[in-house]
Amino acid sequence: MAAAATSGDHEKRVYFSGAAVRGDQEYRVRASIFWTGPDAGGTLVIAVPVTGTDVTLGTLRNVEIVVTAGALVVALILGWLLVRTSLHPLRDIERTADAITAGQLTERVPGDAAQTELG
């Protein structure tokens, strides 16, 4: 994939990626054709290996995957604890109802004097 650009009226630049003639290294290339000035008619080609960039991006991807997975695990644990804590009063009511059903008529629903959505 090439991208062309012009710098004023004196050169045309083209950017592209290419593989090495020998080996499997990938390069980012800039090719310039000079139209005017002392280098008119000349060509300049500069290539930089992208191996370091690829390694850095791979490391960044791996770090993001680990951090995202860790954040999901923490969010799941905190959500589970929050739900468990908020449902604790309902479990107490359930235990009391089971005791009353079993014949222990002296049992009372805990928090019956509290002014909450449950009582």
N, C-alpha and C positions, 0 to 999 in steps of 0.2 A: 504494500500500500504506500503510495508516494504522495507527498504533499508539496506543492510548488509555491514559491513566494518570490517576490521581486524586491530588491533593495534599491529604491530610487530608480535610475535609468541605467545603472552600470553593471548589473549582474542579475542572473536568474538562478534561484536556488531550488534544489529538489531534495527532499528528505525521504529516506526509505530504510527498511531493514533488510539485511541480507546475511546469508550463511557464508562462512569461510570456505575458500577453495579446498583447503585441507583441514581436517578436523571437524568438530561439530559445534564450534563456537559461533554465536550469533552476534551481529554487529548492527549498530545504528549508524547510518551513512548520510553525509551531507555532500552533495555535488553542486558546484557552482560553475557557471559559465560567465566570464566577464565580457561585456559588450564594449565598454569604453575604458579609457585610462591606459596606464602603462602596461597593464596585463590584458588588453583587448584581445579577444580570440582565445585566451587561455582558459584552462579548466583547473579547478581545485576540488579534490576529493578528500574528505576527512571521514575516518571510520573509528568508532569507539565501541569496544566490546561491552555487551550488556549483561555479562555473566554476573557481575557484582549486583546489579539492579535486580536480576532474577532471583538471586539468593536472598537479598533483602526482602523482596516482596513475598517470597516463600516463607521466610521466617515471620514476617508480619501476619500473613494469613494463618499460620499455625498458632501464633499468640492470640489472635482474635478468636479462633475456634475454641481454644482452651478457656479464655476469659469468658466468652459467651456461655459455654457449657457450665462453667463454675457459677456464673450469675444465675443461670436457670435452676441449678441445683439449690442454691441459697434461696431463691424466690419460692421454689416448691416447698422447701423445709419451713420457711417462715410462714407461708400460706397455710400449710398443714397445722402448724402450731397455733396460728391465729384462729382457725376454725375450731380446733380442738378446745382451746381456751374459751372461746365464745359459746360453745355448746355445753360447757360444763354444768351450768345451772339446769339445763334440760335433762342431763343425765341424772342429776339429783332428784328431779321431779319423777323421772322414770323409775328410779329405785324405790321411791316412796309409793308410787302407784302400784308397783309389783308387791311391795310389803302389804299394802292395804288389800290388794286382791288375794293375797295369801292368808288374810284373816287378821292381820295386826291392825285393828281399827284405831289404835291409839296413835298411830303415825300421822304426822301432819306434813303438808307440803312445805319444804324449806323456803324461807323468804316470803311467806304469805303476807307480811306486813309491808314489804318493800313496794315502792312506787315505780315499777318498771313495766315494760311491755308484757312481762309474764305475770304480773300480779297487781 
